[in-house]
């Protein structure tokens, strides 16, 4: 049940952020749900590999390179999911920051760990 709530929250946030952030387009609520699932899968399987491969950059930049990794995950998601587009790398980085902060706030409110 916890997983379903997390997917729904992420889908709502993706759909909402796409309406307010220029450069991000989501075709509809179904597409936002697919984006949420794909982002979850990419964060589980691909992101740890990317973090491991970019560990020296992450250490040198004191962790700020993880923002780049998050933006690359968003851009990879745009290649996988049709109907979800992000115009540039910088928009993807800003989108990932807003999404992460929003998820943290919502999960602290609903009590999800």
C-alpha positions as CSV (number, residue, x, y, z in Angstrom):
1,X,0.0,0.0,0.0
2,X,2.9,2.3,0.8
3,X,4.3,1.9,-2.7
4,X,0.9,2.8,-4.4
5,X,0.7,6.0,-2.3
6,X,4.3,6.9,-3.2
7,X,3.5,6.4,-6.9
8,X,0.3,8.4,-6.8
9,X,2.0,11.3,-4.9
10,X,4.9,11.3,-7.4
11,X,2.4,11.3,-10.3
12,X,0.4,14.2,-8.9
13,X,3.6,16.1,-8.3
14,X,4.9,15.4,-11.8
15,X,1.6,16.5,-13.3
16,X,1.5,19.6,-11.1
17,X,5.1,20.7,-11.7
18,X,4.7,20.2,-15.4
19,X,1.8,22.8,-15.4
20,X,3.9,25.4,-13.6
21,X,7.4,24.8,-15.0
22,X,8.0,26.0,-18.5
23,X,9.9,23.4,-20.6
24,X,8.2,20.4,-19.0
25,X,5.2,18.8,-20.7
26,X,3.2,15.8,-19.6
27,X,0.5,14.5,-22.0
28,X,-2.0,13.7,-19.2
29,X,-2.6,12.0,-15.8
30,X,-2.0,8.5,-17.2
31,X,1.4,9.7,-18.6
32,X,2.2,11.2,-15.2
33,X,1.5,7.8,-13.6
34,X,3.8,6.0,-16.0
35,X,6.5,8.7,-15.4
36,X,6.2,8.0,-11.7
37,X,6.6,4.3,-12.1
38,X,9.5,4.7,-14.6
39,X,11.3,7.2,-12.3
40,X,10.9,4.8,-9.4
41,X,12.4,1.9,-11.5
42,X,15.3,4.1,-12.8
43,X,16.0,5.3,-9.2
44,X,16.1,1.7,-8.0
45,X,18.2,0.1,-10.8
46,X,20.1,2.7,-12.8
47,X,20.8,5.5,-10.3
48,X,23.0,3.4,-7.9
49,X,25.2,2.4,-10.9
50,X,25.5,6.0,-12.0
51,X,26.3,7.1,-8.5
52,X,29.0,4.5,-8.2
53,X,30.6,5.4,-11.5
54,X,30.6,9.1,-10.7
55,X,31.8,8.7,-7.1
56,X,35.0,10.6,-7.7
57,X,33.1,13.6,-9.1
58,X,30.6,13.4,-6.2
59,X,33.4,13.5,-3.7
60,X,35.2,16.4,-5.3
61,X,32.0,18.4,-5.6
62,X,31.0,17.5,-2.0
63,X,27.8,15.8,-3.3
64,X,26.6,18.4,-5.7
65,X,27.2,16.1,-8.7
66,X,24.2,14.1,-7.5
67,X,22.1,16.9,-8.9
68,X,23.5,16.1,-12.3
69,X,22.8,12.4,-11.8
70,X,19.2,13.3,-10.9
71,X,18.8,15.5,-14.0
72,X,20.3,12.7,-16.2
73,X,17.7,10.3,-14.7
74,X,14.9,12.7,-15.6
75,X,16.3,13.0,-19.2
76,X,16.5,9.2,-19.5
77,X,12.9,9.0,-18.4
78,X,11.9,11.4,-21.2
79,X,13.5,9.0,-23.7
80,X,11.6,6.0,-22.2
81,X,8.1,7.6,-21.7
82,X,6.3,9.0,-24.6
83,X,4.3,12.1,-23.8
84,X,6.8,13.3,-21.2
85,X,9.3,15.9,-22.5
86,X,11.8,18.1,-20.8
87,X,13.4,20.7,-23.0
88,X,16.9,21.1,-21.6
89,X,19.3,19.7,-19.1
90,X,18.9,22.8,-16.8
91,X,15.1,22.4,-16.9
92,X,15.6,18.7,-16.0
93,X,17.8,19.7,-13.1
94,X,15.3,22.3,-11.8
95,X,12.5,19.8,-12.2
96,X,14.4,17.2,-10.2
97,X,15.1,19.6,-7.4
98,X,11.5,20.8,-7.2
99,X,10.2,17.2,-7.4
100,X,12.6,16.0,-4.6
101,X,11.8,18.9,-2.3
102,X,8.0,18.5,-2.9
103,X,8.2,14.7,-2.3
104,X,10.1,15.3,1.0
105,X,7.5,17.8,2.2
106,X,4.5,15.6,1.2
107,X,6.0,12.5,2.7
108,X,6.7,14.3,6.0
109,X,3.1,15.5,6.1
110,X,1.5,12.1,5.4
111,X,4.0,10.3,7.6
112,X,5.7,8.1,5.0
113,X,9.2,7.1,5.9
